[in-house]
Amino acid sequence: MAAVTVLAGCGGGVPAGPGGSSTSTPQPSSTSGATPDPTSDLVAPHHEENAAATRRQDPSPSDSSAARAALPTVRSALETQRRRGEIGVDETRATVLGLGYGEDDVEVIDIQEHLGDPAATPGVLVGIATGPRTCLVGAVTQRRVSLEVDGTGPPGEYRCVAPVTH
């Protein structure tokens, strides 16, 4: 008579056969990195509703057009600053303000402080409100300048640079 092995909690285990070996049926993993299917049991029932408050707003066509037009000028100024080895908050703020943006429209945040990680890449996060629902967002680090057009944060949540929790 063959022994039967059943392991509780191990998923789709199959009892050991006459040769003593067992097989298992692979089970889906929630850590696979794939985007979960919203109808799956792996996603909270109200995930979409709850996440809506953290999504950026869509920029209006006119705001987006103005931001795209400003993008090369801002990127060039930040790249010049970066090549001089200036990647700090004060230098970056001065560069952006020097382009004519208002003090209230400019966010410059130290990356290491923002992440709470002194081992993070040195540099700054940049957010420039270019319209009521549009920002230029990116970073200035020792290696590069990244900058793109994006919507502002949800009202009451954040303007251009999202908090770490988002």
Secondary structure, DSSP 8 states (H G I E B T S, - for coil): -------TTSSEE----TTS---EE----TTS-S---TTSTTS-TTHHHHHHTTS-----HHHHHHHHHHHHHHHHHHHHHHHTT--SHHHHHHHHHTTT--GGGEEEEEHHHHHT-TTS-SEEEEEEEEETTEEEEEEEESS-EEEEEEE---TTT-SSS--TT-
